[in-house]
Amino acid sequence: MGIPHLFRCPISLDLFTDPVTLCTGQTYDRSSIEKWLAAGNLTCPVTMQKLHDPSIVPNHTLRHLIDQWLEMGHQFNPDYFQMIDPDRSIAALKHNLESPESTLETKLQTLAKIQELTSSNSLIQLGFFPLLVELVFAQDNLKFVEQALVCALKLLPVLDNLDLEPLNMLKQESKMAYFLLLFEHGSISIKTSLCHLVEAISTSLETRELCCMLGRNRRLLQGMSLLLHHNSDAGTKAISALCSLEENREYLVREGAVDGLITHVLSPERSSAPMAMATLELLLGVESAKEAVINHPNGVGALVKMVFRVSDSDHGGSESAVNSLMIICHHSLRAREEAISAGVLTQLLLLLQSQCTDMTKTKARMLLKLLRSM
């Protein structure tokens, strides 16, 4: 029998003699990786991730497995790695995804197994995140893409922000084009997963440039605004994430984010309504957003509704709603009249009697004073 793929160095393709592991979780033969690094390369040969730590660590577990395999006379039981070391079994799953010989059915079964795993750290150490991201934007089978996205998102909570570098592949024109195609024509599950990816992209300095690119993409912003009309919490979170960069806000307003957020706020009992309200408050720093709220038939009414909600025990959206009304009512008589007509005075009095924060109560009193001065 030939050498198991897990026992071959990815560079030399020969049996490991002195396996060592990089910070990316990839293992190489010491002599091969030392030559690679000595040549001035600062990336992992398999994942092409930048090495934030160039040190190499002996992989004693793999060395032990190889010694046992040699002692067994090169006998290889498929269950052998699972019994001795679960990480080797996980590595076998990675091989199934990477191998051009694996059928689509095998790859789908592999993704299903990955979703069931609880050992996320092992998946990170073995370089699954960059692999899954690469596969998502290189596959045309939507069922595979959907499952691969779920697997990639599973790893986000244990990733360091520096590990989001693989997402920068979306700066490539072809990858971005496929991202947009998936967002426009993929299933609800795919669209939701892509929204979660946008959230992650907005959290890291490594992907700040990409966040700017996404925040200026007309097709994406229109698609996200449309999701808000379908009461998508994921769409709200993605737009809120893009809004964290001030330079994105004017583009969001231009592509209909204000209209979508108002629709979302008006939806009954949406758990993400306070986030939508906070995002709307940020967008009101753009002059055209103020006009969009005032000119929307339900714009001012939506803000008034959010001032006090019986279902919102911690009054999460109240302060943003009061701040937003202060902004649009300050220079607009029409906005003040509509707010009063929508019952804002009663809402503010109820808010003042609630358990909201002192800061929120102070702002509520300021708004009451402004409205009573008419």
Contacts in CASP RR format, 6 or more apart in sequence:
PFRMAT RR
TARGET T0000
AUTHOR 0000-0000-0000
METHOD contacts of the structure
MODEL  1
MGIPHLFRCPISLDLFTDPVTLCTGQTYDRSSIEKWLAAGNLTCPVTMQK
LHDPSIVPNHTLRHLIDQWLEMGHQFNPDYFQMIDPDRSIAALKHNLESP
ESTLETKLQTLAKIQELTSSNSLIQLGFFPLLVELVFAQDNLKFVEQALV
CALKLLPVLDNLDLEPLNMLKQESKMAYFLLLFEHGSISIKTSLCHLVEA
ISTSLETRELCCMLGRNRRLLQGMSLLLHHNSDAGTKAISALCSLEENRE
YLVREGAVDGLITHVLSPERSSAPMAMATLELLLGVESAKEAVINHPNGV
GALVKMVFRVSDSDHGGSESAVNSLMIICHHSLRAREEAISAGVLTQLLL
LLQSQCTDMTKTKARMLLKLLRSM
1 74 0 8 1.000
1 75 0 8 1.000
1 76 0 8 1.000
2 74 0 8 1.000
3 14 0 8 1.000
3 15 0 8 1.000
4 69 0 8 1.000
4 76 0 8 1.000
5 95 0 8 1.000
6 62 0 8 1.000
6 65 0 8 1.000
6 81 0 8 1.000
6 88 0 8 1.000
6 91 0 8 1.000
6 92 0 8 1.000
6 95 0 8 1.000
7 15 0 8 1.000
7 16 0 8 1.000
7 62 0 8 1.000
7 65 0 8 1.000
7 66 0 8 1.000
7 69 0 8 1.000
8 14 0 8 1.000
8 15 0 8 1.000
8 16 0 8 1.000
9 15 0 8 1.000
9 16 0 8 1.000
9 19 0 8 1.000
9 27 0 8 1.000
9 28 0 8 1.000
9 29 0 8 1.000
9 32 0 8 1.000
10 26 0 8 1.000
10 28 0 8 1.000
10 45 0 8 1.000
10 46 0 8 1.000
11 28 0 8 1.000
11 29 0 8 1.000
11 32 0 8 1.000
11 33 0 8 1.000
11 36 0 8 1.000
11 45 0 8 1.000
12 29 0 8 1.000
12 31 0 8 1.000
12 32 0 8 1.000
14 29 0 8 1.000
15 66 0 8 1.000
16 27 0 8 1.000
16 29 0 8 1.000
16 62 0 8 1.000
16 63 0 8 1.000
16 66 0 8 1.000
17 29 0 8 1.000
17 30 0 8 1.000
17 31 0 8 1.000
18 29 0 8 1.000
18 30 0 8 1.000
18 31 0 8 1.000
18 58 0 8 1.000
18 63 0 8 1.000
19 27 0 8 1.000
19 28 0 8 1.000
19 29 0 8 1.000
19 30 0 8 1.000
19 58 0 8 1.000
19 59 0 8 1.000
19 62 0 8 1.000
19 63 0 8 1.000
19 66 0 8 1.000
20 27 0 8 1.000
20 28 0 8 1.000
20 29 0 8 1.000
20 30 0 8 1.000
20 33 0 8 1.000
20 56 0 8 1.000
20 57 0 8 1.000
20 58 0 8 1.000
20 59 0 8 1.000
21 27 0 8 1.000
21 28 0 8 1.000
21 56 0 8 1.000
21 57 0 8 1.000
21 58 0 8 1.000
21 59 0 8 1.000
21 125 0 8 1.000
22 28 0 8 1.000
22 33 0 8 1.000
22 44 0 8 1.000
22 51 0 8 1.000
22 54 0 8 1.000
22 56 0 8 1.000
23 51 0 8 1.000
23 52 0 8 1.000
23 53 0 8 1.000
23 54 0 8 1.000
23 55 0 8 1.000
24 44 0 8 1.000
24 46 0 8 1.000
24 47 0 8 1.000
24 49 0 8 1.000
24 51 0 8 1.000
24 127 0 8 1.000
25 124 0 8 1.000
25 125 0 8 1.000
25 126 0 8 1.000
25 127 0 8 1.000
26 44 0 8 1.000
26 45 0 8 1.000
26 46 0 8 1.000
26 47 0 8 1.000
26 126 0 8 1.000
26 127 0 8 1.000
27 59 0 8 1.000
27 62 0 8 1.000
28 36 0 8 1.000
28 45 0 8 1.000
30 56 0 8 1.000
33 45 0 8 1.000
33 56 0 8 1.000
34 56 0 8 1.000
36 45 0 8 1.000
37 54 0 8 1.000
42 50 0 8 1.000
42 51 0 8 1.000
42 54 0 8 1.000
43 49 0 8 1.000
43 50 0 8 1.000
43 51 0 8 1.000
44 51 0 8 1.000
46 127 0 8 1.000
47 127 0 8 1.000
47 130 0 8 1.000
47 131 0 8 1.000
47 166 0 8 1.000
48 130 0 8 1.000
49 130 0 8 1.000
49 163 0 8 1.000
49 165 0 8 1.000
49 166 0 8 1.000
50 165 0 8 1.000
52 162 0 8 1.000
61 85 0 8 1.000
61 87 0 8 1.000
61 88 0 8 1.000
62 88 0 8 1.000
65 81 0 8 1.000
65 84 0 8 1.000
65 85 0 8 1.000
65 88 0 8 1.000
68 84 0 8 1.000
69 75 0 8 1.000
69 76 0 8 1.000
69 80 0 8 1.000
81 88 0 8 1.000
81 89 0 8 1.000
81 91 0 8 1.000
81 92 0 8 1.000
82 88 0 8 1.000
82 89 0 8 1.000
86 119 0 8 1.000
86 122 0 8 1.000
87 119 0 8 1.000
87 122 0 8 1.000
87 125 0 8 1.000
87 126 0 8 1.000
90 117 0 8 1.000
90 119 0 8 1.000
90 122 0 8 1.000
90 123 0 8 1.000
90 126 0 8 1.000
91 126 0 8 1.000
93 110 0 8 1.000
93 113 0 8 1.000
93 114 0 8 1.000
94 126 0 8 1.000
94 127 0 8 1.000
94 128 0 8 1.000
94 131 0 8 1.000
96 102 0 8 1.000
96 106 0 8 1.000
96 107 0 8 1.000
96 110 0 8 1.000
97 107 0 8 1.000
97 110 0 8 1.000
97 111 0 8 1.000
97 131 0 8 1.000
97 132 0 8 1.000
97 135 0 8 1.000
98 131 0 8 1.000
102 110 0 8 1.000
104 141 0 8 1.000
104 144 0 8 1.000
107 144 0 8 1.000
108 143 0 8 1.000
108 144 0 8 1.000
108 147 0 8 1.000
111 144 0 8 1.000
111 147 0 8 1.000
111 148 0 8 1.000
111 150 0 8 1.000
111 151 0 8 1.000
112 147 0 8 1.000
114 123 0 8 1.000
114 128 0 8 1.000
114 151 0 8 1.000
114 154 0 8 1.000
115 147 0 8 1.000
115 150 0 8 1.000
115 151 0 8 1.000
115 154 0 8 1.000
117 123 0 8 1.000
120 154 0 8 1.000
120 155 0 8 1.000
120 157 0 8 1.000
120 158 0 8 1.000
121 158 0 8 1.000
123 129 0 8 1.000
123 154 0 8 1.000
123 155 0 8 1.000
124 155 0 8 1.000
124 158 0 8 1.000
124 159 0 8 1.000
124 163 0 8 1.000
128 151 0 8 1.000
128 155 0 8 1.000
129 152 0 8 1.000
129 155 0 8 1.000
129 159 0 8 1.000
129 163 0 8 1.000
129 166 0 8 1.000
130 166 0 8 1.000
132 148 0 8 1.000
132 149 0 8 1.000
132 151 0 8 1.000
132 152 0 8 1.000
132 155 0 8 1.000
133 152 0 8 1.000
133 166 0 8 1.000
133 167 0 8 1.000
133 169 0 8 1.000
134 166 0 8 1.000
134 169 0 8 1.000
135 144 0 8 1.000
135 148 0 8 1.000
136 145 0 8 1.000
136 148 0 8 1.000
136 149 0 8 1.000
136 152 0 8 1.000
137 169 0 8 1.000
137 170 0 8 1.000
137 175 0 8 1.000
137 178 0 8 1.000
137 179 0 8 1.000
139 145 0 8 1.000
139 148 0 8 1.000
142 182 0 8 1.000
142 186 0 8 1.000
142 187 0 8 1.000
142 190 0 8 1.000
145 182 0 8 1.000
145 190 0 8 1.000
146 187 0 8 1.000
146 189 0 8 1.000
146 190 0 8 1.000
146 193 0 8 1.000
149 189 0 8 1.000
149 190 0 8 1.000
149 193 0 8 1.000
149 194 0 8 1.000
149 197 0 8 1.000
150 189 0 8 1.000
150 193 0 8 1.000
152 193 0 8 1.000
152 197 0 8 1.000
153 193 0 8 1.000
153 196 0 8 1.000
153 197 0 8 1.000
156 196 0 8 1.000
156 200 0 8 1.000
161 203 0 8 1.000
161 204 0 8 1.000
161 205 0 8 1.000
161 206 0 8 1.000
162 204 0 8 1.000
162 206 0 8 1.000
164 200 0 8 1.000
164 201 0 8 1.000
164 203 0 8 1.000
164 204 0 8 1.000
164 206 0 8 1.000
164 207 0 8 1.000
165 206 0 8 1.000
165 207 0 8 1.000
167 197 0 8 1.000
167 200 0 8 1.000
167 201 0 8 1.000
167 207 0 8 1.000
167 210 0 8 1.000
168 206 0 8 1.000
168 207 0 8 1.000
168 209 0 8 1.000
168 210 0 8 1.000
169 175 0 8 1.000
170 176 0 8 1.000
170 179 0 8 1.000
170 210 0 8 1.000
170 213 0 8 1.000
170 214 0 8 1.000
171 209 0 8 1.000
171 210 0 8 1.000
171 213 0 8 1.000
176 213 0 8 1.000
176 217 0 8 1.000
179 194 0 8 1.000
179 220 0 8 1.000
180 217 0 8 1.000
180 219 0 8 1.000
180 220 0 8 1.000
182 190 0 8 1.000
182 191 0 8 1.000
182 194 0 8 1.000
183 190 0 8 1.000
183 191 0 8 1.000
183 194 0 8 1.000
183 219 0 8 1.000
183 220 0 8 1.000
183 223 0 8 1.000
184 219 0 8 1.000
184 223 0 8 1.000
191 227 0 8 1.000
191 232 0 8 1.000
191 234 0 8 1.000
192 232 0 8 1.000
192 234 0 8 1.000
192 235 0 8 1.000
195 224 0 8 1.000
195 227 0 8 1.000
195 232 0 8 1.000
195 234 0 8 1.000
195 235 0 8 1.000
195 237 0 8 1.000
195 238 0 8 1.000
196 234 0 8 1.000
196 237 0 8 1.000
196 238 0 8 1.000
198 214 0 8 1.000
198 238 0 8 1.000
198 241 0 8 1.000
198 242 0 8 1.000
199 237 0 8 1.000
199 238 0 8 1.000
199 241 0 8 1.000
200 207 0 8 1.000
201 207 0 8 1.000
201 210 0 8 1.000
201 211 0 8 1.000
201 214 0 8 1.000
201 241 0 8 1.000
202 211 0 8 1.000
202 241 0 8 1.000
202 242 0 8 1.000
202 244 0 8 1.000
202 245 0 8 1.000
203 241 0 8 1.000
208 245 0 8 1.000
211 241 0 8 1.000
211 242 0 8 1.000
211 244 0 8 1.000
211 245 0 8 1.000
211 248 0 8 1.000
212 245 0 8 1.000
212 247 0 8 1.000
212 248 0 8 1.000
214 220 0 8 1.000
214 242 0 8 1.000
215 221 0 8 1.000
215 242 0 8 1.000
215 245 0 8 1.000
215 248 0 8 1.000
215 251 0 8 1.000
215 252 0 8 1.000
216 248 0 8 1.000
216 251 0 8 1.000
218 251 0 8 1.000
218 255 0 8 1.000
221 242 0 8 1.000
221 251 0 8 1.000
221 252 0 8 1.000
221 254 0 8 1.000
221 255 0 8 1.000
221 256 0 8 1.000
221 257 0 8 1.000
222 255 0 8 1.000
222 256 0 8 1.000
224 235 0 8 1.000
224 238 0 8 1.000
224 239 0 8 1.000
224 242 0 8 1.000
224 257 0 8 1.000
225 239 0 8 1.000
225 255 0 8 1.000
225 256 0 8 1.000
225 257 0 8 1.000
225 259 0 8 1.000
225 260 0 8 1.000
227 234 0 8 1.000
227 235 0 8 1.000
228 235 0 8 1.000
228 236 0 8 1.000
228 239 0 8 1.000
228 257 0 8 1.000
228 260 0 8 1.000
228 261 0 8 1.000
228 263 0 8 1.000
228 264 0 8 1.000
228 276 0 8 1.000
229 260 0 8 1.000
229 263 0 8 1.000
229 264 0 8 1.000
231 264 0 8 1.000
231 267 0 8 1.000
231 270 0 8 1.000
233 270 0 8 1.000
233 271 0 8 1.000
233 272 0 8 1.000
236 261 0 8 1.000
236 264 0 8 1.000
236 272 0 8 1.000
236 275 0 8 1.000
236 276 0 8 1.000
236 279 0 8 1.000
237 272 0 8 1.000
237 275 0 8 1.000
239 252 0 8 1.000
239 257 0 8 1.000
239 261 0 8 1.000
239 279 0 8 1.000
240 275 0 8 1.000
240 276 0 8 1.000
240 278 0 8 1.000
240 279 0 8 1.000
242 248 0 8 1.000
242 252 0 8 1.000
243 249 0 8 1.000
243 252 0 8 1.000
243 257 0 8 1.000
243 279 0 8 1.000
243 282 0 8 1.000
243 283 0 8 1.000
249 282 0 8 1.000
249 283 0 8 1.000
249 285 0 8 1.000
249 286 0 8 1.000
249 289 0 8 1.000
250 286 0 8 1.000
250 288 0 8 1.000
252 283 0 8 1.000
253 283 0 8 1.000
253 286 0 8 1.000
253 288 0 8 1.000
253 289 0 8 1.000
253 292 0 8 1.000
254 288 0 8 1.000
256 292 0 8 1.000
257 279 0 8 1.000
257 283 0 8 1.000
258 280 0 8 1.000
258 283 0 8 1.000
258 289 0 8 1.000
258 292 0 8 1.000
258 293 0 8 1.000
258 296 0 8 1.000
259 292 0 8 1.000
259 296 0 8 1.000
261 276 0 8 1.000
261 277 0 8 1.000
261 279 0 8 1.000
261 280 0 8 1.000
261 283 0 8 1.000
262 280 0 8 1.000
262 293 0 8 1.000
262 296 0 8 1.000
262 298 0 8 1.000
262 299 0 8 1.000
262 302 0 8 1.000
264 270 0 8 1.000
264 272 0 8 1.000
264 273 0 8 1.000
264 276 0 8 1.000
265 273 0 8 1.000
265 276 0 8 1.000
265 277 0 8 1.000
265 280 0 8 1.000
265 302 0 8 1.000
265 303 0 8 1.000
265 305 0 8 1.000
265 306 0 8 1.000
266 298 0 8 1.000
266 302 0 8 1.000
266 305 0 8 1.000
267 273 0 8 1.000
269 311 0 8 1.000
270 276 0 8 1.000
273 306 0 8 1.000
273 309 0 8 1.000
273 312 0 8 1.000
273 317 0 8 1.000
274 306 0 8 1.000
274 312 0 8 1.000
274 316 0 8 1.000
274 317 0 8 1.000
274 320 0 8 1.000
277 303 0 8 1.000
277 306 0 8 1.000
277 317 0 8 1.000
277 320 0 8 1.000
277 321 0 8 1.000
277 324 0 8 1.000
278 317 0 8 1.000
278 320 0 8 1.000
280 289 0 8 1.000
280 293 0 8 1.000
280 303 0 8 1.000
280 320 0 8 1.000
280 324 0 8 1.000
281 320 0 8 1.000
281 321 0 8 1.000
281 323 0 8 1.000
281 324 0 8 1.000
281 327 0 8 1.000
283 289 0 8 1.000
284 290 0 8 1.000
284 293 0 8 1.000
284 324 0 8 1.000
284 327 0 8 1.000
284 328 0 8 1.000
285 327 0 8 1.000
290 327 0 8 1.000
290 328 0 8 1.000
290 332 0 8 1.000
293 299 0 8 1.000
293 300 0 8 1.000
293 303 0 8 1.000
293 324 0 8 1.000
293 328 0 8 1.000
293 335 0 8 1.000
294 300 0 8 1.000
294 328 0 8 1.000
294 332 0 8 1.000
294 334 0 8 1.000
294 335 0 8 1.000
294 338 0 8 1.000
296 302 0 8 1.000
300 325 0 8 1.000
300 328 0 8 1.000
300 335 0 8 1.000
300 338 0 8 1.000
300 339 0 8 1.000
300 342 0 8 1.000
301 338 0 8 1.000
301 339 0 8 1.000
301 342 0 8 1.000
303 321 0 8 1.000
303 324 0 8 1.000
303 325 0 8 1.000
303 328 0 8 1.000
303 339 0 8 1.000
304 321 0 8 1.000
304 325 0 8 1.000
304 339 0 8 1.000
304 342 0 8 1.000
304 343 0 8 1.000
304 344 0 8 1.000
304 347 0 8 1.000
305 321 0 8 1.000
305 342 0 8 1.000
305 347 0 8 1.000
306 317 0 8 1.000
306 318 0 8 1.000
306 320 0 8 1.000
306 321 0 8 1.000
307 318 0 8 1.000
307 321 0 8 1.000
307 322 0 8 1.000
307 325 0 8 1.000
307 344 0 8 1.000
307 347 0 8 1.000
307 348 0 8 1.000
307 351 0 8 1.000
307 364 0 8 1.000
308 315 0 8 1.000
308 318 0 8 1.000
308 347 0 8 1.000
308 348 0 8 1.000
308 350 0 8 1.000
308 351 0 8 1.000
308 354 0 8 1.000
309 315 0 8 1.000
309 318 0 8 1.000
312 318 0 8 1.000
315 351 0 8 1.000
315 354 0 8 1.000
315 355 0 8 1.000
315 356 0 8 1.000
315 357 0 8 1.000
315 360 0 8 1.000
318 351 0 8 1.000
318 356 0 8 1.000
318 360 0 8 1.000
319 356 0 8 1.000
319 357 0 8 1.000
319 359 0 8 1.000
319 360 0 8 1.000
319 363 0 8 1.000
322 348 0 8 1.000
322 351 0 8 1.000
322 360 0 8 1.000
322 363 0 8 1.000
322 364 0 8 1.000
322 367 0 8 1.000
323 363 0 8 1.000
325 335 0 8 1.000
325 339 0 8 1.000
325 344 0 8 1.000
325 367 0 8 1.000
326 363 0 8 1.000
326 366 0 8 1.000
326 367 0 8 1.000
326 370 0 8 1.000
328 335 0 8 1.000
329 335 0 8 1.000
329 336 0 8 1.000
329 339 0 8 1.000
329 367 0 8 1.000
329 370 0 8 1.000
329 371 0 8 1.000
330 370 0 8 1.000
333 374 0 8 1.000
336 370 0 8 1.000
336 371 0 8 1.000
336 374 0 8 1.000
337 374 0 8 1.000
339 371 0 8 1.000
340 371 0 8 1.000
340 374 0 8 1.000
344 367 0 8 1.000
344 371 0 8 1.000
345 368 0 8 1.000
345 371 0 8 1.000
348 364 0 8 1.000
348 367 0 8 1.000
348 368 0 8 1.000
351 360 0 8 1.000
351 361 0 8 1.000
351 364 0 8 1.000
352 361 0 8 1.000
352 364 0 8 1.000
352 365 0 8 1.000
356 364 0 8 1.000
END
